[in-house]
Amino acid sequence: MNLQPVIGSEASASQSAARIGEVLGVVPTTKPPTAIWQYLIPSVRDIIFLFVFWSLLAGSLSNRPLADPDIGWHIRTGERILSTRTLPRTDPFSSTMHGQTWFAWEWLYDIAIGILYRAGGLNGVVWLCALIVAATFTLLLAQMIQRGTGLLLAIVLMLLAELVTTIHLFARPHIVSWFLTLLWFAALERWERGDVPRWLPWFFPLSVLLWVNLHGGWLFAFSLFMLYLVAAVVESWRTADPFAALASRRRARAMSWAGAASALATLASPFGWNLHIHIYRYLTDRYLMNRISEFRSPDFHGWAPRFFVIILLLALIAFSRRRRALRLSHLLAVLLTVYAGFLSSRNLPVSAMLIVLICGPLLWEDMVALANRPGTSGWLRTSLVGIVEFSDRMGQQELKTRGHLWPSVAVLVALAVCVNGGRLGSRRIIDAHFDSSKLPIAASDFLQSQPNRDPVFSTDSWGSYLIYRMYPTRQVVIDDRHDLYGSARVRDMLILTQGETGWRDVLERWHIQTVLLPRGSTLANLLRELPQGWRKTYTDEVAVVYEKR
């Protein structure tokens, strides 16, 4: 059975949509949906958006956005900017770095978080995270369908990519980079196809003006941009068609100008070129890169890296039959994403998304070919024919839907609920909070109730939570702004927390009077053996507090 007429016929798609509507009972049986129904009937993309949005806000994934307490200092930074109406240039949160130069280079995201926190507390923070992540995966699904991936396969690949993102699915600024990276990829693909509206070259530098003040993920996007530029240059050399060579040269020239303008736009932050130097020193500090967990290579004992391996296996299947037909830009992009994913676990989400975007259409072509192959076994061929026909009909209808009424309504209703304390009427349906079984919430309450206002030493991760809980009444000794503290202070922190040789010297040098540590941790056990110098003032199942006598 040949399925191509189903794929290319708009008339058959309209008829199929009408039949599906009859079965579902959502459209009249005598004619296709009217214009108003096209706005009222939710598309698959709308359903996916609603699913991801509510899963993060109040569903099965609602424990993820606040699983990383790093968001704590982002909230307080945003509030501080709103209160003082100036950007912080020196560190206000710690005793060890107080008054030292600090690059709050994600300040624009911090302001957004600060506004939403003032309006809806932690619910508002998670609302923004849910909105950005849901928009990202909806865009991912839409791009796969537009690029020729069948609807059902596109949904499966999107879900696999979503499972990979759980490794870094936090309400931090990096989620903005996920969305913007997908936009850059879509724009680069459009440019390579020759579909270049006047605004397209300007999209890159204009988006950088925003991106450079939100998160440092623009560095990865620039790498992707340069690979597409390299592909255009190489194609202009090796193609035998003079017209294609001319088109490639023109594209390479235009991309060079757009890339130069985008590079210039990276200076449009309050920190100028000093930010570039700071980021370079941070990312080339091998001591930090080898010890910060999210910068280290992924641990494939976890589920998220395993799903990434599944995506890689699917990519190998897709590419194995098309070694010569694979576009150079796609080959380079896959090599970049695979390298980035194996280099650092924090790169896995973006890597997974880009790989499924590239391999999705190729996998779908294989499914169609297998369904059309006469030698395919009966049950398998029947199943594939059904999947392909249904996906083609629904995919064509999907791209005709417009309006996205229900996601818009859901986002506004959710925001109103967040502002109302998470309540819809008398019932609380949104309750974003930090996990009391993993963070020292009760111990922080205890410290805040004490008259003592000495800085508190804790682990770097807990330090970020303590900034959220105690600033401005108390400072921390250290937190997880590793680019601020540098390798020397992080090394001292590890010596102290791990009880290595010289840990007492670090205690004295940092003038530590109060420590809040995980119960049963190495340093907590060491201080317990020094009753003449330290006394335990609080303990629970999660944390213990020691104060110097």
C-alpha positions as CSV (number, residue, x, y, z in Angstrom):
1,M,0.0,0.0,0.0
2,N,1.4,3.4,-1.0
3,L,0.8,6.1,1.7
4,Q,2.2,9.1,-0.2
5,P,-1.2,10.3,-1.5
6,V,-2.4,10.5,2.1
7,I,0.6,12.6,3.0
8,G,0.3,15.2,0.2
9,S,-3.5,15.7,-0.2
10,E,-5.1,18.6,1.7
11,A,-8.6,17.4,0.6
12,S,-8.1,14.0,2.1
13,A,-6.7,15.6,5.3
14,S,-9.9,17.8,5.6
15,Q,-12.1,14.7,5.0
16,S,-10.1,12.7,7.6
17,A,-10.4,15.5,10.1
18,A,-14.1,15.6,9.6
19,R,-14.4,11.9,10.1
20,I,-12.3,12.1,13.3
21,G,-14.5,14.9,14.5
22,E,-17.6,12.7,13.9
23,V,-16.1,9.9,15.9
24,L,-15.2,12.3,18.8
25,G,-18.5,14.1,18.6
26,V,-16.9,17.5,18.5
27,V,-17.8,18.7,15.0
28,P,-21.0,18.5,12.9
29,T,-21.3,15.4,10.6
30,T,-22.3,17.4,7.6
31,K,-19.4,19.9,7.2
32,P,-15.9,20.7,8.4
33,P,-15.4,22.8,11.5
34,T,-16.3,26.4,11.2
35,A,-13.7,29.1,12.0
36,I,-14.9,29.5,15.6
37,W,-14.4,25.8,16.2
38,Q,-10.9,26.0,15.0
39,Y,-10.2,28.3,18.0
40,L,-12.3,26.4,20.5
41,I,-11.1,22.9,19.8
42,P,-7.7,22.4,21.5
43,S,-4.9,21.2,19.3
44,V,-2.5,18.4,20.3
45,R,0.1,21.2,20.9
46,D,-2.4,22.9,23.3
47,I,-3.0,19.6,25.1
48,I,0.8,19.0,25.4
49,F,1.3,22.5,26.8
50,L,-1.5,22.1,29.3
51,F,-0.1,18.7,30.4
52,V,3.5,20.0,30.9
53,F,2.3,23.2,32.5
54,W,0.0,21.7,35.1
55,S,2.4,18.8,35.8
56,L,5.0,21.3,36.9
57,L,2.7,23.6,38.6
58,A,0.5,21.2,40.6
59,G,1.0,17.7,39.2
60,S,3.6,14.9,39.2
61,L,6.5,17.1,38.4
62,S,5.7,19.9,40.9
63,N,8.5,18.7,43.1
64,R,11.2,19.5,40.5
65,P,11.3,23.3,40.0
66,L,12.3,24.0,43.7
67,A,14.4,20.8,44.1
68,D,17.5,23.0,43.6
69,P,17.8,25.7,46.3
70,D,20.0,27.7,44.0
71,I,16.8,29.7,43.1
72,G,16.9,31.1,46.7
73,W,19.6,33.7,46.0
74,H,18.0,34.5,42.6
75,I,14.8,35.5,44.4
76,R,16.6,37.7,46.9
77,T,18.7,39.3,44.2
78,G,15.6,40.2,42.2
79,E,14.0,41.7,45.3
80,R,17.1,43.7,46.1
81,I,17.2,45.1,42.5
82,L,13.5,46.0,42.8
83,S,14.0,47.7,46.2
84,T,17.2,49.6,45.4
85,R,16.5,50.1,41.6
86,T,20.2,49.4,41.0
87,L,22.1,46.3,40.0
88,P,24.4,44.8,42.7
89,R,28.0,45.3,41.8
90,T,29.4,43.7,45.0
91,D,28.3,40.7,47.0
92,P,25.8,41.5,49.8
93,F,25.0,37.9,50.9
94,S,28.2,36.3,52.3
95,S,30.7,37.2,54.9
96,T,33.7,35.8,53.0
97,M,33.0,37.9,49.8
98,H,31.1,40.8,51.2
99,G,32.0,43.9,49.3
100,Q,33.9,42.0,46.6
101,T,33.0,42.3,42.9
102,W,30.1,40.2,41.9
103,F,28.7,39.7,38.4
104,A,24.9,39.3,38.8
105,W,24.8,38.4,35.1
106,E,21.3,36.8,35.2
107,W,19.8,40.0,36.6
108,L,16.9,40.3,34.1
109,Y,15.6,36.8,35.1
110,D,16.1,37.7,38.7
111,I,13.9,40.8,38.3
112,A,11.2,38.7,36.7
113,I,11.5,36.2,39.6
114,G,11.4,39.0,42.2
115,I,8.2,40.5,40.7
116,L,6.5,37.2,40.6
117,Y,7.7,36.3,44.1
118,R,6.3,39.5,45.5
119,A,3.0,38.8,43.8
120,G,2.5,35.1,44.4
121,G,5.4,33.8,46.6
122,L,7.0,30.6,45.5
123,N,3.9,29.8,43.5
124,G,4.7,32.7,41.3
125,V,8.3,31.4,40.8
126,V,7.1,28.0,39.8
127,W,4.4,29.5,37.5
128,L,7.1,31.2,35.5
129,C,9.1,27.9,35.3
130,A,6.1,26.0,34.2
131,L,5.3,28.5,31.5
132,I,8.8,28.6,30.0
133,V,9.2,24.8,30.1
134,A,5.7,24.1,28.7
135,A,6.4,26.6,25.9
136,T,9.7,25.0,25.2
137,F,8.3,21.5,24.7
138,T,5.3,22.8,22.7
139,L,7.8,24.5,20.4
140,L,9.8,21.3,20.2
141,L,6.7,19.3,19.2
142,A,5.6,22.0,16.7
143,Q,9.0,22.1,15.1
144,M,9.2,18.3,14.7
145,I,5.8,18.2,13.0
146,Q,6.7,21.1,10.7
147,R,10.0,19.3,9.8
148,G,8.1,16.2,8.7
149,T,8.0,14.0,11.8
150,G,4.7,12.1,12.1
151,L,2.5,13.3,15.0
152,L,2.7,10.1,17.1
153,L,6.4,9.7,16.7
154,A,6.9,13.4,17.5
155,I,5.0,13.0,20.7
156,V,7.1,10.0,21.7
157,L,10.4,11.8,20.9
158,M,9.2,14.9,22.8
159,L,8.4,12.8,25.9
160,L,11.8,11.1,25.7
161,A,13.5,14.6,25.6
162,E,11.3,15.7,28.5
163,L,12.5,12.7,30.6
164,V,16.0,13.7,29.9
165,T,15.4,17.3,31.1
166,T,14.3,16.1,34.5
167,I,18.0,16.0,35.4
168,H,18.1,19.8,35.3
169,L,14.4,20.8,35.5
170,F,14.7,23.6,38.0
171,A,13.2,27.1,38.2
172,R,16.6,28.7,37.3
173,P,17.5,31.0,34.4
174,H,18.9,28.1,32.2
175,I,15.4,27.1,31.2
176,V,15.2,30.4,29.2
177,S,18.2,29.2,27.2
178,W,16.4,26.0,26.3
179,F,13.6,27.9,24.7
180,L,15.9,30.4,22.9
181,T,18.2,27.7,21.6
182,L,15.3,26.0,19.9
183,L,14.3,29.3,18.4
184,W,17.9,29.7,17.1
185,F,17.8,26.2,15.6
186,A,14.5,26.9,13.9
187,A,15.8,30.2,12.4
188,L,19.1,28.5,11.2
189,E,17.1,25.7,9.6
190,R,14.9,28.2,7.8
191,W,17.9,30.2,6.6
192,E,19.6,27.1,5.3
193,R,16.4,26.2,3.3
194,G,16.6,29.6,1.6
195,D,13.5,30.9,3.4
196,V,14.9,34.2,4.6
197,P,12.5,37.0,5.4
198,R,14.0,40.4,6.0
199,W,13.7,40.1,9.8
200,L,15.5,36.8,10.0
201,P,19.2,38.0,10.0
202,W,18.2,40.6,12.7
203,F,16.6,37.9,14.9
204,F,20.0,36.7,16.1
205,P,21.6,40.0,17.4
206,L,18.2,41.2,18.7
207,S,17.6,38.1,20.7
208,V,21.2,38.2,22.1
209,L,20.5,41.7,23.5
210,L,17.9,39.9,25.7
211,W,19.7,36.6,26.2
212,V,23.0,38.0,27.5
213,N,21.1,39.5,30.5
214,L,19.2,36.3,31.2
215,H,21.6,33.4,31.1
216,G,25.0,32.3,29.7
217,G,23.4,29.7,27.4
218,W,24.0,32.0,24.4
219,L,27.5,30.5,24.3
220,F,26.2,27.2,23.1
221,A,23.9,28.8,20.6
222,F,26.8,30.7,19.2
223,S,28.6,27.4,18.7
224,L,25.6,26.1,16.8
225,F,25.5,29.2,14.7
226,M,29.1,28.9,13.8
227,L,28.6,25.3,12.7
228,Y,25.9,26.3,10.3
229,L,28.2,29.0,9.0
230,V,30.9,26.5,8.4
231,A,28.5,24.2,6.6
232,A,27.5,27.1,4.3
233,V,31.1,27.8,3.5
234,V,32.0,24.1,2.8
235,E,28.9,23.7,0.6
236,S,29.9,26.7,-1.4
237,W,33.3,24.9,-2.1
238,R,32.2,21.4,-2.8
239,T,28.9,21.7,-4.7
240,A,29.0,21.2,-8.5
241,D,25.9,23.3,-9.1
242,P,27.0,26.9,-9.7
243,F,23.7,28.3,-8.6
244,A,23.7,26.3,-5.4
245,A,27.3,27.4,-4.8
246,L,26.4,31.0,-5.3
247,A,23.4,30.7,-2.9
248,S,25.7,29.1,-0.3
249,R,28.3,31.9,-0.6
250,R,25.6,34.5,-0.2
251,R,24.2,32.7,2.9
252,A,27.7,32.4,4.4
253,R,28.3,36.1,3.8
254,A,25.0,37.2,5.3
255,M,25.5,34.8,8.3
256,S,28.9,36.3,8.9
257,W,27.5,39.7,9.2
258,A,24.7,38.5,11.5
259,G,27.2,36.6,13.6
260,A,29.4,39.6,13.9
261,A,26.4,41.8,15.0
262,S,25.3,39.1,17.5
263,A,28.8,39.0,18.9
264,L,28.7,42.8,19.3
265,A,25.4,42.5,21.0
266,T,26.9,40.3,23.7
267,L,28.5,43.5,25.1
268,A,25.1,44.9,25.8
269,S,25.0,44.0,29.4
270,P,25.7,46.2,32.4
271,F,29.1,44.4,32.8
272,G,30.3,44.9,29.2
273,W,33.4,43.0,28.1
274,N,34.3,42.2,31.8
275,L,31.5,39.6,31.7
276,H,33.2,37.8,28.9
277,I,36.5,37.7,30.8
278,H,34.7,36.5,34.0
279,I,32.8,33.7,32.1
280,Y,36.0,32.6,30.4
281,R,37.9,32.3,33.7
282,Y,35.0,30.5,35.3
283,L,34.5,27.9,32.6
284,T,38.3,27.3,32.2
285,D,38.8,26.7,35.9
286,R,39.4,23.0,35.8
287,Y,39.2,22.6,39.6
288,L,35.6,24.0,39.6
289,M,34.5,22.2,36.4
290,N,35.7,18.9,37.8
291,R,33.9,19.3,41.1
292,I,30.6,21.1,40.4
293,S,28.2,18.2,39.9
294,E,26.2,19.8,37.0
295,F,29.4,20.5,35.0
296,R,30.7,17.0,35.3
297,S,29.9,14.2,32.9
298,P,26.6,12.5,33.5
299,D,26.2,9.5,35.7
300,F,24.6,6.9,33.5
301,H,23.2,5.1,36.5
302,G,20.5,7.8,36.6
303,W,17.3,7.6,34.6
304,A,17.7,10.9,32.7
305,P,21.1,9.9,31.2
306,R,19.7,6.5,30.2
307,F,16.9,8.2,28.3
308,F,19.6,10.3,26.6
309,V,21.3,7.0,25.5
310,I,18.0,5.8,24.0
311,I,17.8,9.0,22.0
312,L,21.3,8.5,20.8
313,L,20.5,4.9,19.7
314,L,17.5,6.2,17.8
315,A,19.7,8.8,16.1
316,L,22.2,6.1,15.1
317,I,19.4,4.1,13.5
318,A,18.2,7.2,11.7
319,F,21.7,8.1,10.4
320,S,22.9,4.6,9.6
321,R,21.1,4.5,6.2
322,R,21.8,8.1,5.2
323,R,25.5,8.7,5.7
324,R,25.9,10.3,2.3
325,A,22.5,12.1,2.3
326,L,22.9,13.7,5.8
327,R,23.3,17.4,5.6
328,L,26.7,18.7,6.8
329,S,25.0,21.2,9.2
330,H,23.0,18.4,10.8
331,L,26.1,16.2,11.1
332,L,28.1,19.0,12.8
333,A,25.1,19.9,15.1
334,V,24.8,16.3,16.2
335,L,28.5,16.0,16.9
336,L,28.3,19.2,19.0
337,T,25.3,18.1,21.0
338,V,26.6,14.6,21.7
339,Y,30.0,16.1,22.8
340,A,28.2,18.7,25.0
341,G,25.9,16.0,26.5
342,F,28.8,13.7,27.4
343,L,30.9,16.6,28.7
344,S,28.4,18.0,31.2
345,S,25.1,16.8,32.6
346,R,23.6,20.2,32.5
347,N,23.9,20.1,28.6
348,L,21.8,16.9,28.3
349,P,18.4,18.7,28.0
350,V,19.4,20.9,25.1
351,S,21.4,18.1,23.5
352,A,18.4,15.8,23.6
353,M,16.0,18.3,22.1
354,L,18.3,19.1,19.2
355,I,19.0,15.5,18.4
356,V,15.3,14.5,18.3
357,L,14.6,17.6,16.0
358,I,17.3,16.4,13.6
359,C,16.6,12.6,13.7
360,G,12.8,12.8,14.0
361,P,12.0,13.3,10.2
362,L,14.5,10.6,9.3
363,L,13.0,8.0,11.7
364,W,9.6,8.9,10.3
365,E,10.8,8.3,6.7
366,D,12.0,4.8,7.9
367,M,8.6,4.1,9.4
368,V,6.8,5.1,6.2
369,A,9.2,3.0,4.1
370,L,8.7,0.0,6.3
371,A,4.9,0.4,6.1
372,N,5.1,0.5,2.3
373,R,7.5,-2.4,1.9
374,P,5.7,-5.5,0.6
375,G,7.9,-7.9,2.6
376,T,6.9,-6.4,6.0
377,S,5.1,-8.9,8.1
378,G,1.3,-8.6,8.1
379,W,0.6,-7.4,11.7
380,L,3.6,-5.0,11.7
381,R,2.6,-3.5,8.4
382,T,-1.0,-3.1,9.4
383,S,0.1,-1.4,12.7
384,L,2.5,0.9,10.9
385,V,-0.1,1.8,8.2
386,G,-2.5,2.7,10.9
387,I,0.0,4.8,12.7
388,V,1.3,6.6,9.6
389,E,-2.2,7.3,8.2
390,F,-3.5,8.6,11.5
391,S,-0.4,10.7,12.1
392,D,-0.5,12.2,8.7
393,R,-4.2,13.1,8.9
394,M,-3.9,14.6,12.4
395,G,-0.5,16.2,11.7
396,Q,-1.9,18.2,8.7
397,Q,-4.9,19.2,10.7
398,E,-2.7,20.1,13.7
399,L,-0.8,22.7,11.7
400,K,-4.0,24.4,10.6
401,T,-5.2,25.0,14.2
402,R,-4.7,28.4,15.6
403,G,-5.5,30.7,18.5
404,H,-4.2,28.6,21.4
405,L,-7.2,29.8,23.4
406,W,-7.0,27.2,26.2
407,P,-3.3,27.5,27.0
408,S,-3.8,31.2,27.3
409,V,-6.8,30.8,29.6
410,A,-4.9,28.2,31.7
411,V,-1.9,30.5,32.1
412,L,-3.9,33.5,33.2
413,V,-6.1,31.4,35.5
414,A,-3.0,29.8,37.1
415,L,-1.4,33.2,37.6
416,A,-4.6,34.5,39.3
417,V,-4.6,31.4,41.5
418,C,-0.9,31.9,42.4
419,V,-1.6,35.6,43.4
420,N,-4.5,34.3,45.5
421,G,-2.2,32.2,47.6
422,G,-2.6,29.1,45.5
423,R,-6.3,28.9,46.2
424,L,-9.2,28.5,43.8
425,G,-12.1,29.5,46.0
426,S,-11.6,27.9,49.3
427,R,-9.4,25.0,48.0
428,R,-5.6,25.2,47.7
429,I,-4.6,23.7,44.3
430,I,-1.1,25.2,44.0
431,D,1.3,24.8,46.8
432,A,4.9,25.3,45.7
433,H,7.4,24.8,48.5
434,F,10.9,23.6,49.3
435,D,11.2,20.0,50.4
436,S,11.5,19.8,54.2
437,S,12.9,16.3,54.0
438,K,16.0,17.5,52.0
439,L,16.5,21.1,53.1
440,P,17.0,22.6,56.6
441,I,13.7,24.4,56.9
442,A,13.0,23.8,60.6
443,A,16.7,24.5,61.4
444,S,16.5,27.8,59.6
445,D,13.4,28.7,61.6
446,F,15.4,28.0,64.7
447,L,18.3,30.2,63.6
448,Q,16.0,33.0,62.7
449,S,14.5,32.9,66.2
450,Q,17.8,33.3,67.9
451,P,19.3,36.7,68.8
452,N,22.7,35.7,67.4
453,R,23.3,37.2,64.0
454,D,26.7,35.7,63.1
455,P,27.2,34.4,59.6
456,V,26.1,30.8,59.1
457,F,28.4,28.2,57.5
458,S,26.7,25.4,55.6
459,T,27.2,23.4,52.4
460,D,27.3,25.4,49.2
461,S,23.8,24.2,48.2
462,W,22.2,24.8,51.6
463,G,23.9,28.2,51.6
464,S,21.7,29.3,48.7
465,Y,18.6,28.3,50.6
466,L,19.9,30.1,53.7
467,I,20.2,33.3,51.6
468,Y,16.5,32.9,50.8
469,R,15.5,32.3,54.4
470,M,17.8,34.7,56.3
471,Y,18.8,37.6,54.2
472,P,19.2,40.5,55.2
473,T,19.2,39.6,58.9
474,R,22.1,37.1,58.6
475,Q,24.8,36.3,56.0
476,V,26.1,33.0,54.9
477,V,29.8,32.0,54.8
478,I,29.5,30.4,51.4
479,D,26.9,29.3,48.8
480,D,26.8,27.8,45.4
481,R,27.7,31.0,43.4
482,H,31.0,29.2,42.6
483,D,32.0,31.8,39.9
484,L,32.0,34.4,42.7
485,Y,34.1,32.4,45.3
486,G,36.6,30.8,42.9
487,S,38.5,27.6,43.2
488,A,40.5,28.6,46.3
489,R,37.5,29.2,48.5
490,V,35.6,26.2,47.1
491,R,38.7,24.1,47.9
492,D,38.7,25.4,51.5
493,M,35.0,24.6,51.7
494,L,35.5,21.0,50.6
495,I,38.5,20.6,53.0
496,L,36.2,21.8,55.8
497,T,33.1,19.8,55.0
498,Q,35.0,16.6,54.2
499,G,37.2,16.9,57.3
500,E,40.5,16.8,55.3
501,T,43.8,17.9,56.7
502,G,43.7,21.6,57.7
503,W,39.9,21.7,58.3
504,R,40.4,23.5,61.7
505,D,42.6,26.1,60.0
506,V,39.7,26.9,57.7
507,L,37.3,27.3,60.6
508,E,39.6,29.8,62.2
509,R,40.5,31.7,59.0
510,W,36.8,32.2,58.1
511,H,35.9,33.1,61.7
512,I,33.0,30.6,61.8
513,Q,30.9,30.7,64.9
514,T,27.7,29.0,63.7
515,V,27.4,25.9,61.4
516,L,24.3,24.3,60.0
517,L,25.0,20.9,58.4
518,P,23.3,17.7,57.2
519,R,22.8,15.4,60.1
520,G,25.5,12.7,60.1
521,S,27.8,14.6,57.8
522,T,31.6,14.4,58.3
523,L,32.0,17.9,59.8
524,A,29.0,17.5,62.1
525,N,30.5,14.3,63.5
526,L,33.9,16.0,63.9
527,L,32.4,18.9,65.9
528,R,30.5,16.5,68.0
529,E,33.8,15.2,69.2
530,L,34.9,18.7,70.4
531,P,32.4,19.4,73.2
532,Q,34.7,21.9,74.8
533,G,34.8,24.1,71.7
534,W,31.4,23.5,70.1
535,R,27.9,22.9,71.5
536,K,24.9,21.4,69.7
537,T,22.0,23.9,69.8
538,Y,19.5,22.2,67.4
539,T,19.0,18.9,65.7
540,D,16.3,17.1,63.7
541,E,16.1,14.4,61.1
542,V,17.6,16.6,58.4
543,A,20.0,19.0,60.0
544,V,22.1,19.9,63.0
545,V,23.3,23.3,64.3
546,Y,26.5,23.8,66.2
547,E,27.7,27.0,67.8
548,K,31.1,27.9,69.0
549,R,31.4,28.3,72.8
